[in-house]
Amino acid sequence: MSKILHKKATVNAKGGQWAILSQCHNSYVIPPPVLRQRRLYYILPFALLTIVFSETIIRLVKGWFTYDGSHGLLIFAFGVYIFWIKRHAMAHLCVAPSLWYGTALSLLGGLGYLAGRFTGTWSLEGISLIVTFLGIVFLLGGKKILLFFALPVGYMIFMFPFFDELLGGISIHLQLITAWIASNILKAVGMPALLADQYISLPHVHLEVAKACNGINHITALLAITVPFSYFVHRSWYKRAVLIVSAVVIGIILNGIRVASIGIITWFQKNGPLHGPSDVFYVSFIFFTGLLILLLISHLMGRERVQSEGHIHMSGERDGDRSSRAWCRREITALSLATGTAACLGLGLVFWNPQPAALAAPLGTIPTSIGAYEGRDATDKTGPFKGMNLETELFRRYEDPVSGAAVSLYVGYIPIQNYETKITNYPSEALLMRSSNLDISEGGQPVQIRRAIWNDAGVRRNVYYWYVIDNRIVTERTQAKWESLLQAFKKRKTAAAIVIVSSETAMTAGDDVGSAKGNALSCIEEIMPIVIKHLE
């Protein structure tokens, strides 16, 4: 067993004495008077982090004054309140810097933050901010200090759209549930409503429950308030669980009511705003109505206030024995590592920020003659090309004069990705949901692209698309994000492109689609290497 060396000193205090600086190889307790004297040293790493994260913090605060992020201010206030009621316990926590694990957590958060900034992934950027902060706390204070800050700081994750991306896989199910609830409410009030997937056809308007209307953001905001509320108001775990589950169910039902209300209000105000007066049915309706219902449920279950942590009073003067103020080598190392980590993160932002990448050749130089096809510029971006509007793009229609077969080609290029313009924002959700993987051959090598059957007014078309990132063909959005990230760290660029090919031979559902598919695939095999050469 290793011998632990203790050194104790006493500090004169009014009404008593500090029991105090217990020092050993791995831990020590700093009395509050001494900690106050050193506060500037401990503030320095966090001040540097604030400077490094300044753009993220400013963007976050601005989001509090938007419809989608208006709940962020309440979440921040709750987090501060949680910290405030526990603040007195901090003076008695053992400070034991965790050099290895704290540094590792800080670096992990820092790398995640750089990845979020370089690829314009807001949720990753926000989560990494929290992880980096907790990593510095772990590094300077150790496990007990980390656990003290984990709840109030970790709770701030609700301010970021993390759950919207995490739960993106169930988005279509929430859309379908919302559309089903809304259509049944409309029928119940006597309004004819035809439901087809997430589309609701009414006599006066056609409503689509799009991905942005899946309700995840609203439910997350409601949960963000319900979780701490249930913790502070109820002692019983089953009551807390009932309240939290109710928040999810209420959020889903209210989202359906919200969509139905839009259908009703547009019946009476055909030229009025879609989301009602002051956009009340955009976000405020679910949050505030849900909050009132949850307060009622909490009241009906019986409220028993949880006792907050008592105030622990320790009186003492600021002056103490000189021996109690001695710097520990481990403390100095922790402060140096924390400050160095924050500084390196800032340098990474300055000197490794991705730069725009130019095309190897203008997209307009892609040949107008490809095999038997002759091309001309097109402008009608309907169907699978709807919403495609990138900074640099090519849109052409190729026709075979002999067979009459036609293929439309779209190539969109992003020289640098950011919050507003990301390659994973494309194609449209409608095309994405209808597509599946397809194996083809390119240059004798097997590659995978996405294929969808596009139905539009009784017409079926074969549509194919793929991403090109760092000269690699990518099909999945998750893979596209990963490739963009690797490219950012390796080459300081996040350039990417999307290619969409659509067979233009219209066919009814009963016709054979094989010939159109063959025409499109033969054209793709010739177009693919040409496009990649222009993007290199």
N, C-alpha and C positions, 0 to 999 in steps of 0.2 A: 504494500500500500504506500502510495506517495504521501509524504508529509505535507500538510497544508499549514502554511505559516500565517498567523494572524497578527495583525498589529492594530491595537486599539488606542484611540485618543479620546479625550473629552473636550467638549466645547462648552464654555460657560453660557448659560442661557437664563433668561428671566423665568423664575418659577420652576427651575429644574435644570437638567443637563441633557445634551444630545448624547444618545448612545451612539456610536458612530463609525468612523471610517473603518469598516472591516475589510482588510485587504488580503488577497491571496493570489495565487498564480493566475487564476482564471476569472475571478469576480471581485467586485468591490462595491460598496455603497457610498455614494456621494451625498452628504447632507445638503439640504436645500440652500443654505447660505453659501456653501462652496460652489454648488451648481449654478447659482445665480451669478457668481463671480466669473464663471467660465462660459456663460450663455452665448457670448459673442462667437466663441470658437465652435460651439455646436450649431449655431445659426448659419455659419458660413456655408456648409455643404447644401443646406436647404435653400439658402439664398441663390446659390449657383444653379440648383435645380429649377428654381422659379424662373430664372433668366432663360435657361435652356428650354423649358416648357412654356415660355411666355406666349408663343403663337397658339399653342393648344389651349392654354387657359383663356386667352382672349376669345378664341373661337367658341369655347364652351360657354363663357358668360354671355356672348352675343346670342347663343342659342336659347338662352333662358327667355328671350323676348320674341321667340317665334312660336308658331302653333305646335310644332312637333317636339320642341324642347322646353316648353313652358313649365313642365313639372320639375325641371332640374333645380330651380331655385328652392323649391320645397324640400327636395332630397338633400341638398346642401345644408339647409337649415336644420333638418333632422339629424344629419351627421354631426354637425356642430353641437347640437343639443345632447346627443349621446356622449360625446367627449366631455361636455361641460359637467354632466351629473357624475362622471367618474373621475374628474380631474384631481380630487383630493387623494385618491389611492396612488397616484403616480409618485408622490413624494416618498413612498415606502417600498418601491419596487427595487429589486436588486439590479444594478447595472453590470452586465457581463457581456462585453462586446463579443460578437461572433464574427471573427475575421474571415474565415473561409466561407461559411454558409451565407453570411451577410453580403460579402463581396460577390459571390456567385449569383445571389438573387438580384442584386443591384445591376450586375452586368446583363443578366437575362432580361430584366425589364428595359434596360437601355437598348439592347439589340432589338427587342420588340418595338420599342418606340421608333428607332431608326427605320425599321421595316414598315411601320405604319405610315411614317412621314414620306418615305420614298415611294410607296405604292398608293398613297392617298386613301389608306384604309383607316377611317376615323375611329371605328370601334377598337381596333388593335392599338391604335395610338393612345386612346383613353385608358384602356386596361393597363397598358405598359406604364403609363404615368403613375397609376396606383401601385403597381408592382415595384417600380423603381423607388418610389417614396418609402414603401414598407421595407424594401431591401436596405436602404440607408438607415432606417430606424433599427432594423435587425443588426446591422453592422455596428452601429454606435451603442445600442442599448442591450442587445441580446434578446433571448426568447421571451422573457416576461414583459419587457417593454413592447416587443412586437405584438404579443397577444393583447396588450392594453390598447394599441392603436388599430389592431386588425378589424374590429367591428365598426368603429366610426369611419375609418378610411376605406375599408373594403366595401362598405355600404354605398359609397359614392359611385360604384360601378353602374348603378341604376341610372346615372346621368348620361350614359353613353348607349348607343343603339346596338349593344352587344347581343342582347337577346333576339333582336330582329334578325340578325345574321345567323345566330346559333340555331334559331327555330325556323330558319328559312325553308327547311325541308318539309315542314308541315304547313307551310303557308297556303298551299292549294286546298288543303282540307279545311282550314279555317275560312277560306274564301267560300267554299261550297256550303259550309254550315251557315255562314252569314247570309248567303243568298237564299238558302232554304228557309231560314227564320223570317227574313224580310218578305219573301214571296207569300208565305202563309199568313203573315200579319196583314199584308195588302189584300189578300183574298178575304180575310176575316172582316175587313172594313168595307167589303163590297167592291173592290177595285179589281178588274180582270188583270191577271198577271201570269205570264208564260215563263216558266223557269227552264233554262237550258244550261246545264253546268253552272258557271258563275255569272251567267247573263240573265237579266230579268227584263222581259219586254212588256211595257205598259202601253196603253192607248196613246199616250202623249209623249213618251220618252223611253229610250232604251238605256238601262243601267247595267254597268259592268262592275262587279266587285273585284277590283284589280288587286295586285299584291300590296300596294300601298294602303288598301282598305281592309287588310286581313285582321286588323285589330290588335296585333302584337304590341305595337308601341303603346296603345291605350291601356292594355292589360298590364304591361310592364310598369307603367306609371302608377296604376292603381295598386299593384303589388308592392311597389316601392314605399308607399305610404302605409299599406296594411301591415307589412311585416313588423316594423318597429312599433306601430300602434298596438298590435296584438301582444307584443312582448311587454310593453309597459302597462297595459291595462288589465290583462288577464294572467292569473297565475297558472291556471289549468292548461295543460298542453293540448287537450282535446278541443278546448275552446279556441285556442290559438290556431289549431289546424283547421277547424271549421271556418274561421274567419278568413284564413288564407285561401282555402279551396273555394270559398264563396266568392272571393275577389275574382278568381279566374272564370268561374261560371257566370257571374254577373257581367263581367267584361264581354264575354262572348255573346250573351243574350242582348246586352245593350248595343253592341255593334250591329246586330240584326235589326233592332228597333231603330237605330240611327239611319240605316239604309232605307228602311221602310218609310221613315219620316221624310227622307229626301224625296221619295216617290210621291208622297202625299202633298208635300209643300209645293213641289213643282207643278202639281195639278191645278192648284189655286193661283200660283204665281209663275206662269209659264216663262216669263222673261226675267224672273228674279234670280238671285244668286243660287247656285246649285245646293250649297250647304246651309241655306237658310240665312236669316238676318245675322250679320256680323260673324258669319261662318260658324254659328253655334253648333252645327252638326258635324263639324270637322274634327274637333278634339275635345272641346270643353264639355260637351254633352256626356260622354262616357265617363270622364274623370270625375266631374262634380256630382253627377247623378249617382254613379257607383259609390262614391264616398258617402253620400247621404244614406244610401241603402245599407252600407256596411256599418255605419254608426248606429242605425236602427237595429240591425242584427246584434251588434255588440251590446246594446242596451237591453234587448230582450233576453240575452243569455246571462245578464247580470254582470255588472262591472265590479271587479275587485282590484283596486289600485296596487300595483307592485311597489314595494318599498324601495326607494332609491338608496344608493349607498350612502351611509352616514358620513358626515363631515369629520374627518380625522384631524384634530388640531394638534399641531406641534409648534410650540412657541420657541423662539430663539432669536439671538442677535445675529447680525450678519458677520460679526467678527468671530474668529475661531482660532484654535491652535494652529501654528504654522505647519505642523506635521500633517494636519488633516487636508492641507491644500496641495500636498505633493502630487505631481503628475505621475501617473502610472505609465509604464512603457506601452502596455497594451492599449491604453486609452489614446496615447499619442498616435500609435499605429492605426487605430480605428479611424481617428479624425483625418489622418493623412490619406487613407484609402478612400474614405467617403468623399473628401474634397477632390481627390484625383479622379475618381469615377465620374463625378459630375462634370469636371473639366474635360475629360476625354469624350464624354457624350456630346458636349458642346462643340468640341473640335471636329467630331465626326459629322455633325450637321453642317459645319462650315466647309470642310475640305472634301467630303465624300457625297455631297448632295448631287443627285443625278442631273445630267444636262440633256437638253433636247438632242435627238439623233436625226440626222438628215437621211433622206432616201438615197439609195445607190443610184437611182435614176427616176425621173418624174413618172408618176403613174400614167400620165398621158402618152408616154412612149410605149406602153404595152401594145403589141401589134393589133391592128384592126382586122387582120386576117389570121385566123387560127384554124388550120386544117381546111375543111370545106366551108367554114363559117366566115361570114363577112360582118363586121361590127360597125355600129354607129352609136353616138352618144344618146343616152336616154335621160328623161327627167321625171317620169311618172313613178314616184316611190310609193307604191301602194302594195297591199298584200304583205308578203314576207319582208319587204324593204321599208315598211312604214317605220318612221322614227329614226332611220339611219341618217345621221347628219354629223359626220366627223370633220375635223379641221382639213384633212387632206383625203380626197376620195375620188374614185372613178366609178361611173355607172354607165354600162353599155348593154346594148341588145345585139346579140350575134344571131344571124340567120343563115340557114343553108338554102341557097337559091334553088337547089335541085329538089330536095325533099320538102322544103318549106318548114322544117323544124327550126325552132327558135330557143335560144338560151340567153337569160339575162345574167350579167356579171356585175357584182358590186365588190369593190375593194376599198376599205376604209383604214386610214393610217393615223396613229396617234404618236407624235414625236416624243412626248413625255406625258406620263400619266399623273393626274392629280385628283383632288377630291371630286371635282365636277366632271372630269373626263377620264373614265377608266374603261379599259377594254372589256371588263366583265359586266359593264352596263348594257352590253349588246350581245346578241340580238334581242328582240322584243320578248317579253315573257310568254306571249302567245306562241311564238315559234319555238322557244326553249322547251315549253311543256309538251309540245307535240313531237319532239325529236328523239332519236335514239342513235346509238353508235353504228357505224357501217365501216367494214374493212374494205379497202381498195388497194391498188398498187400504184406507186409513184416511183418512176425510174427503176423498176424492177424490185423495189423494196416495199414491203407491206406498211401501209399507214392507215390511220383511223380518222374518220371525219364524222360529222353528224348529219343525219337525214331525217326529213319530216315530210309528211303529206299535208299540203296546205289546201284546206277546203274553203272556198269563197264563192258564195252564191251558186252552189251546185257544181262548181268547177274544182277539179283536183289537180294539183301541181306537185312535182317532185322538187324539194328544196334541200340544198346541201350547204353546210357552212363549217368553217374551222377557223381557229386563231393561228397566227404566225408570230411567235415570240422568240427572239434571238435565233432566227432561222430554223426554229423547231415548230412542227405542226402539233397543235394542242386542241383538244376537243372539249374538255370539261372546264367549267369556271374555276373550280378549286385548283386544278392544275395550272390554269392560266395565272392565277394569283401567285402561286408558288414559283412559276417560271419568271414572272415579273420581279419577284423578290430576289431570286438568285441573280438575275441579270443586273439588278440595282447594286448589289454588293460586289459582284465580280467586275462589272464593266461601267458602273456609274451611269447607267441609262435604263429607262423603263419603256422604251419604244415598243409598240405592238400594233398588230393589224388584224382585221377580220375580213374574211372572204365569204361571200354568199353567192351561190349559183342556183338559179331556178329555171326549170324547164318550162318554156312558155307555150307548149302545146296543150291547150285546154282539153280536158276529158271529163266526161260524165262518170259517175260512180260505177256504172256498169261496163265501161270500156276497159280495154287492156292498157295498163300503164307501163308495160315493159318496154315499149319502143321509146317512150319519152325518157325513161330512166336510163336506157342505153345511150341515148343521145347526150344526156347530161353528163354521164360518167366518162364517155369518150372525150368530151370537151374538157372536163375537169383534169383528166390525165395530161392533157397538153397545156392547160392554163397553169396548173400548180407550180411546175418548175420555173415558168416565166415570171410569175408573181414573186416567188421567193428571190429570184435574182434581182428584181427591182427593189426589194426590201433590204437586201444585205448591206 
